Amino acid sequence: MDLELLAALRTDEGSAALAAAAEVAGGDPLAAATALRSRGVPPALASAALTQADLRIRAAAKFGAAGASMVFTRAGLEQATRAVVADRRAARLRAAGVETLADLGCGLGSDALAAARQGIKVYAVDADPLTAALASANAEAAGLAHLVTVECADATSVPVEQFDAVFADPARRRAGRGRLMDPRSWSPPWDFISALPGRVPRTVLKLAPGIDHALLPPGAEGEWVSVDGDLVEAAFWCGPLAEFARRAILLPSGAELTGSGVEAAPVGPVGAYLYDPDPAVVRSHLVAEFAASIGGRIADPEIAYVYTDTPADTVFGRRLEITDVLPFSLKRLRILLRERGVGRLEIRKRGSALEPEQLRRDLRLSGSAGASLVLTRVAGAPTVLLCR
């Protein structure tokens, strides 16, 4: 995709090509390309339309029906904020009285569109010309061009003080280098990003889920978000937007767990039930709060598994019933699984260096029964928990 092809896709001929591509997408790529060319679609336009049709199918998981009218690049779609996350963030900004927003590093425009749907006027910028053009096209397709202005610009050049709030999503990848773990290598770099709350108190920073808690600005809220059990992002809410020190959000349910001042979970023996906390709970360092919410404990100070003696219902972790607890021994484990007739085994681990797939091969499973196996540590000792 380039600017010339994007312009072609936005013509009447391009719209017809996109409609035709949607009819044949999802099957054999060669047959689909042949079908479009048979309709007189030029090869370059046919290829671009088929690519968009494929990306729109994939986009349904992030954007729902709205993705069917958007335009994408593969990298842009991968990095775009899921609509359910962007919509919740936009609603929170609107509830805080935000009427104008600077979106720095807007990507394909997911967050800008969500804010506009809340009636917020957005000035969005991206340093890449094609990405900015795609964001502008998506705003127009959504009928929100009157609320979203998109420009190709360096985020550091934006006079952010003119806006009620700032949302910044620094680029954390570079072509050929993958993820950039050092915040100083982001674009814009961390020194610019971290200074934004001092310029505009109502600032939100979208960051990688593995962000160091030590980078949380003083007085800011760190929020970790999972969607259907997958950890997708962290966000730092600054200034008057901060409500708690830390928060875990589970979407689409909207369930929240917040910091309550619990310093540490109690340590005790393995119980009858094990809870594997949602990754948003773990990354937000709220395992102690989670344990307190179900009357649970941990069996090792370094391991984020929680145990109870009686079952507790919770949306913040998956519950397994423990049937056997034994020190790790490949021979003993193999014998136990053979006795139980276990041939289907789900393997989870925390605090273990073992590779699940290699262990699965070494166990030489046979039988029709299923079970869950947890590799962990209890009081520092390698331990196996067989569960159902």
C-alpha positions as CSV (number, residue, x, y, z in Angstrom):
1,M,0.0,0.0,0.0
2,D,1.2,3.5,-0.8
3,L,-0.5,6.9,-1.2
4,E,-1.2,6.4,-4.9
5,L,-3.0,3.1,-4.3
6,L,-4.9,4.5,-1.4
7,A,-6.1,7.4,-3.6
8,A,-7.1,4.8,-6.2
9,L,-9.1,2.8,-3.7
10,R,-11.1,5.9,-2.7
11,T,-12.3,6.5,-6.3
12,D,-15.6,5.0,-7.7
13,E,-13.4,2.4,-9.5
14,G,-11.7,1.6,-6.3
15,S,-14.9,1.2,-4.4
16,A,-16.2,-1.2,-7.0
17,A,-12.9,-3.2,-6.7
18,L,-13.2,-3.4,-2.9
19,A,-16.8,-4.6,-3.2
20,A,-15.7,-7.3,-5.7
21,A,-12.8,-8.3,-3.5
22,A,-15.1,-8.7,-0.6
23,E,-17.1,-11.3,-2.6
24,V,-14.1,-13.5,-3.3
25,A,-11.9,-12.9,-0.2
26,G,-11.1,-15.8,2.1
27,G,-10.6,-18.4,-0.5
28,D,-7.7,-19.2,-2.9
29,P,-5.7,-16.0,-3.4
30,L,-4.8,-16.9,-7.0
31,A,-8.4,-17.6,-7.9
32,A,-9.5,-14.4,-6.2
33,A,-7.0,-12.3,-8.2
34,T,-8.1,-14.0,-11.4
35,A,-11.8,-13.2,-10.6
36,L,-11.0,-9.5,-10.2
37,R,-9.0,-9.3,-13.3
38,S,-11.8,-11.0,-15.2
39,R,-13.9,-8.0,-14.2
40,G,-11.5,-5.6,-15.7
41,V,-9.8,-4.5,-12.5
42,P,-6.2,-3.4,-13.1
43,P,-3.7,-5.8,-11.5
44,A,-2.3,-3.2,-9.0
45,L,-5.7,-2.1,-7.9
46,A,-6.9,-5.7,-7.7
47,S,-4.0,-6.6,-5.4
48,A,-4.6,-3.6,-3.2
49,A,-8.4,-4.4,-3.0
50,L,-7.8,-8.1,-2.1
51,T,-5.3,-7.1,0.6
52,Q,-7.8,-4.7,2.1
53,A,-10.5,-7.4,1.9
54,D,-8.3,-9.8,3.8
55,L,-7.4,-7.2,6.4
56,R,-11.0,-6.2,6.9
57,I,-11.8,-9.8,7.7
58,R,-9.1,-9.8,10.3
59,A,-10.1,-6.4,11.6
60,A,-13.5,-7.7,12.6
61,A,-12.0,-9.1,15.8
62,K,-10.8,-5.6,16.8
63,F,-13.4,-3.3,15.2
64,G,-16.5,-5.4,14.7
65,A,-18.7,-4.3,11.8
66,A,-17.0,-0.9,11.6
67,G,-13.8,-2.6,10.2
68,A,-15.6,-3.4,7.0
69,S,-15.4,0.2,5.8
70,M,-11.9,1.0,7.1
71,V,-8.6,0.9,5.3
72,F,-5.5,-0.7,6.8
73,T,-1.9,-1.8,6.6
74,R,-0.9,-5.1,8.1
75,A,1.4,-3.4,10.7
76,G,-1.2,-0.7,11.4
77,L,-3.9,-3.2,12.1
78,E,-1.7,-5.3,14.4
79,Q,-0.8,-2.2,16.5
80,A,-4.3,-0.5,16.4
81,T,-6.2,-0.2,19.7
82,R,-9.1,-2.6,19.9
83,A,-12.4,-0.7,19.6
84,V,-13.7,-2.0,23.0
85,V,-10.5,-0.5,24.7
86,A,-10.6,2.7,22.8
87,D,-14.3,3.2,23.4
88,R,-13.9,2.7,27.2
89,R,-11.0,5.2,27.3
90,A,-12.9,7.8,25.3
91,A,-15.9,7.5,27.6
92,R,-13.7,8.1,30.6
93,L,-12.1,11.1,28.9
94,R,-15.6,12.5,28.1
95,A,-16.8,11.9,31.7
96,A,-13.8,13.9,32.8
97,G,-15.0,16.9,30.8
98,V,-12.6,16.6,27.9
99,E,-13.8,18.4,24.8
100,T,-10.6,18.8,22.7
101,L,-7.9,16.2,22.4
102,A,-4.5,16.0,20.8
103,D,-3.8,12.4,19.6
104,L,0.0,12.0,19.2
105,G,0.9,9.0,17.1
106,C,-2.7,8.3,16.0
107,G,-1.9,5.3,13.8
108,L,-5.0,4.2,11.9
109,G,-7.2,6.3,14.1
110,S,-8.9,3.9,16.4
111,D,-8.6,6.1,19.5
112,A,-9.3,9.3,17.6
113,L,-12.5,7.8,16.2
114,A,-13.6,6.5,19.6
115,A,-13.1,10.0,21.1
116,A,-15.0,11.6,18.2
117,R,-17.9,9.2,18.8
118,Q,-18.0,10.7,22.3
119,G,-18.3,14.2,20.8
120,I,-14.7,15.1,21.5
121,K,-12.9,17.2,18.9
122,V,-9.6,15.5,18.0
123,Y,-6.5,16.8,16.4
124,A,-4.5,13.7,15.4
125,V,-1.0,13.4,14.0
126,D,1.2,10.7,12.8
127,A,4.8,11.0,11.4
128,D,4.2,8.5,8.6
129,P,2.4,10.1,5.6
130,L,0.6,6.9,4.6
131,T,-0.6,6.2,8.1
132,A,-1.9,9.7,8.5
133,A,-3.8,9.4,5.2
134,L,-5.3,6.1,6.3
135,A,-6.5,7.6,9.6
136,S,-8.1,10.5,7.7
137,A,-9.8,8.1,5.3
138,N,-11.1,6.1,8.3
139,A,-12.5,9.2,9.9
140,E,-14.3,10.1,6.7
141,A,-15.7,6.6,6.3
142,A,-17.0,6.7,9.8
143,G,-18.7,10.0,9.2
144,L,-16.5,11.7,11.8
145,A,-14.4,14.0,9.6
146,H,-16.0,17.0,11.1
147,L,-14.6,16.1,14.5
148,V,-11.3,14.5,13.5
149,T,-8.5,16.5,11.9
150,V,-5.5,14.4,10.8
151,E,-2.1,15.7,9.8
152,C,1.2,14.2,9.0
153,A,3.5,15.8,11.6
154,D,6.1,15.2,14.2
155,A,4.3,14.8,17.5
156,T,7.0,17.0,19.2
157,S,5.9,19.9,17.1
158,V,2.2,19.9,18.3
159,P,1.3,22.8,20.6
160,V,-0.4,20.5,23.0
161,E,-1.2,23.3,25.5
162,Q,-4.0,24.3,23.2
163,F,-6.0,21.2,24.0
164,D,-8.0,20.0,27.1
165,A,-6.1,16.7,27.1
166,V,-3.4,14.7,25.3
167,F,-3.4,11.1,24.3
168,A,0.0,9.7,23.3
169,D,0.8,6.3,21.8
170,P,4.6,6.3,21.0
171,A,5.8,3.9,18.3
172,R,7.5,1.0,20.0
173,R,8.6,-0.9,16.9
174,R,11.1,-0.3,14.1
175,A,11.3,-2.0,10.8
176,G,13.7,-4.9,11.0
177,R,14.2,-4.5,14.7
178,G,10.9,-5.6,16.2
179,R,9.8,-4.3,19.5
180,L,12.0,-1.5,21.0
181,M,12.2,-2.3,24.7
182,D,14.2,0.8,25.7
183,P,11.7,3.8,26.1
184,R,14.5,6.1,25.0
185,S,14.3,4.5,21.5
186,W,10.5,5.0,21.1
187,S,9.2,7.6,18.7
188,P,8.7,10.2,20.3
189,P,11.2,9.2,22.9
190,W,10.4,8.8,26.6
191,D,11.8,12.2,27.7
192,F,9.2,13.9,25.5
193,I,6.4,11.5,26.5
194,S,7.1,11.7,30.2
195,A,7.1,15.5,30.1
196,L,3.6,15.8,28.6
197,P,1.8,15.7,32.0
198,G,3.7,18.7,33.0
199,R,2.5,20.6,30.0
200,V,-1.1,19.2,29.9
201,P,-2.2,17.7,33.2
202,R,-4.9,15.6,31.6
203,T,-2.6,13.3,29.8
204,V,-3.1,9.6,28.9
205,L,-0.1,7.5,27.7
206,K,-0.8,4.2,25.9
207,L,2.2,1.9,26.6
208,A,3.3,-1.7,26.3
209,P,1.8,-4.1,29.0
210,G,5.4,-4.8,30.2
211,I,6.2,-1.2,31.0
212,D,8.3,-0.7,34.1
213,H,6.1,0.4,37.1
214,A,9.0,2.7,38.0
215,L,8.2,4.9,35.0
216,L,4.7,5.7,36.3
217,P,4.7,9.5,36.8
218,P,4.2,10.7,40.4
219,G,0.5,10.7,41.2
220,A,-0.5,8.9,38.0
221,E,-2.7,5.8,37.7
222,G,-1.3,2.7,36.0
223,E,-4.0,0.7,34.2
224,W,-3.5,-2.7,32.7
225,V,-6.2,-4.0,30.2
226,S,-7.0,-7.5,29.1
227,V,-9.5,-8.4,26.4
228,D,-11.0,-11.9,26.6
229,G,-8.1,-12.9,28.8
230,D,-5.3,-11.5,26.5
231,L,-3.3,-8.7,28.0
232,V,-3.3,-5.9,25.4
233,E,-2.0,-2.7,26.8
234,A,-1.1,-0.5,29.8
235,A,-2.1,3.1,30.1
236,F,-0.9,5.8,32.4
237,W,-3.6,8.3,33.4
238,C,-2.1,11.5,34.7
239,G,-3.1,14.6,36.7
240,P,-6.8,14.9,37.5
241,L,-7.6,11.8,35.4
242,A,-5.9,9.5,37.9
243,E,-8.3,7.8,40.3
244,F,-6.3,4.9,41.7
245,A,-2.6,4.1,41.9
246,R,-3.2,0.9,39.9
247,R,-6.1,-0.7,38.1
248,A,-6.8,-3.9,36.2
249,I,-9.6,-3.9,33.6
250,L,-11.1,-7.0,32.1
251,L,-13.0,-6.3,28.9
252,P,-15.5,-6.7,27.5
253,S,-17.1,-7.3,30.9
254,G,-15.7,-4.1,32.3
255,A,-14.8,-5.8,35.6
256,E,-12.2,-3.7,37.6
257,L,-9.8,-4.5,40.3
258,T,-8.1,-1.6,42.0
259,G,-5.3,-1.0,44.5
260,S,-6.6,-1.0,48.0
261,G,-3.4,-0.7,50.0
262,V,-3.0,-4.4,50.6
263,E,0.8,-4.8,50.9
264,A,1.2,-8.5,50.3
265,A,-0.9,-11.6,50.1
266,P,-0.6,-14.1,53.0
267,V,1.6,-17.1,52.4
268,G,0.4,-20.5,53.3
269,P,0.0,-24.1,52.1
270,V,-1.5,-25.2,48.8
271,G,-5.3,-25.5,49.1
272,A,-7.9,-27.5,47.4
273,Y,-8.3,-24.9,44.6
274,L,-5.8,-22.9,42.5
275,Y,-6.6,-19.6,40.8
276,D,-4.6,-18.4,37.9
277,P,-5.1,-14.6,37.9
278,D,-5.9,-12.7,34.7
279,P,-2.7,-11.3,33.2
280,A,-4.0,-7.8,33.8
281,V,-4.2,-8.5,37.5
282,V,-0.6,-9.9,37.5
283,R,0.9,-7.1,35.5
284,S,-0.8,-4.4,37.6
285,H,0.7,-6.0,40.7
286,L,-2.7,-6.6,42.2
287,V,-2.4,-10.2,43.1
288,A,-2.6,-9.4,46.8
289,E,-5.8,-7.5,46.3
290,F,-7.1,-10.4,44.2
291,A,-6.2,-12.9,46.9
292,A,-8.0,-10.8,49.5
293,S,-11.1,-10.6,47.4
294,I,-11.5,-14.4,47.5
295,G,-10.0,-15.1,50.9
296,G,-7.0,-16.7,49.3
297,R,-3.3,-17.0,49.9
298,I,-0.1,-17.7,47.9
299,A,2.2,-20.7,48.4
300,D,5.4,-18.9,47.3
301,P,6.1,-15.2,47.7
302,E,7.4,-15.0,44.1
303,I,4.6,-16.9,42.3
304,A,1.3,-15.4,41.3
305,Y,-0.9,-18.4,41.9
306,V,-3.6,-18.1,44.6
307,Y,-5.1,-20.9,46.7
308,T,-8.2,-21.4,48.7
309,D,-9.7,-24.3,50.7
310,T,-13.2,-23.8,49.4
311,P,-14.3,-22.7,45.9
312,A,-14.8,-19.0,45.3
313,D,-16.5,-17.4,42.2
314,T,-14.4,-14.7,40.6
315,V,-14.0,-13.1,37.1
316,F,-10.4,-12.2,37.9
317,G,-8.9,-15.6,37.6
318,R,-9.4,-19.1,36.3
319,R,-10.2,-21.7,39.1
320,L,-8.8,-25.3,39.0
321,E,-9.5,-28.0,41.5
322,I,-6.3,-29.7,42.7
323,T,-6.3,-33.4,42.9
324,D,-2.6,-34.2,43.5
325,V,0.4,-32.3,44.8
326,L,3.9,-33.8,44.4
327,P,7.5,-32.7,44.1
328,F,8.6,-32.6,40.5
329,S,9.8,-36.0,39.3
330,L,9.4,-37.0,35.7
331,K,9.2,-40.7,36.6
332,R,6.6,-40.2,39.4
333,L,4.5,-37.9,37.2
334,R,4.5,-40.3,34.3
335,I,3.3,-43.1,36.5
336,L,0.6,-41.0,38.1
337,L,-0.8,-39.9,34.7
338,R,-0.7,-43.5,33.4
339,E,-2.6,-44.6,36.4
340,R,-5.2,-41.9,35.8
341,G,-5.4,-42.7,32.1
342,V,-4.6,-39.1,31.1
343,G,-4.0,-38.7,27.4
344,R,-5.0,-35.0,27.1
345,L,-3.0,-32.6,29.2
346,E,-3.2,-28.8,29.5
347,I,0.1,-27.6,31.0
348,R,0.5,-24.2,32.8
349,K,3.5,-22.9,34.5
350,R,4.8,-20.1,36.7
351,G,8.3,-20.2,38.2
352,S,9.4,-23.3,36.3
353,A,12.1,-23.5,33.6
354,L,10.6,-26.6,32.0
355,E,9.3,-26.3,28.5
356,P,5.7,-27.6,28.4
357,E,5.9,-29.2,24.9
358,Q,9.1,-31.0,25.7
359,L,7.6,-32.2,29.0
360,R,4.5,-33.4,27.1
361,R,6.7,-35.5,24.8
362,D,8.7,-36.9,27.7
363,L,5.5,-38.0,29.6
364,R,4.5,-40.2,26.7
365,L,0.8,-39.7,27.4
366,S,-1.8,-42.3,26.6
367,G,-5.4,-42.7,27.6
368,S,-8.7,-40.9,27.1
369,A,-9.0,-38.8,30.2
370,G,-8.1,-35.1,30.4
371,A,-6.4,-33.0,33.1
372,S,-4.6,-29.8,33.8
373,L,-1.0,-29.8,35.0
374,V,0.6,-26.9,36.8
375,L,4.3,-26.5,37.1
376,T,5.2,-24.1,39.9
377,R,7.1,-23.6,43.1
378,V,5.8,-24.1,46.6
379,A,8.0,-22.5,49.3
380,G,10.8,-22.4,46.8
381,A,10.6,-26.1,45.8
382,P,9.7,-27.2,42.3
383,T,6.2,-28.7,42.5
384,V,3.6,-30.3,40.3
385,L,-0.1,-29.8,40.8
386,L,-2.5,-32.1,38.9
387,C,-5.9,-30.4,38.5
388,R,-9.3,-30.7,37.0
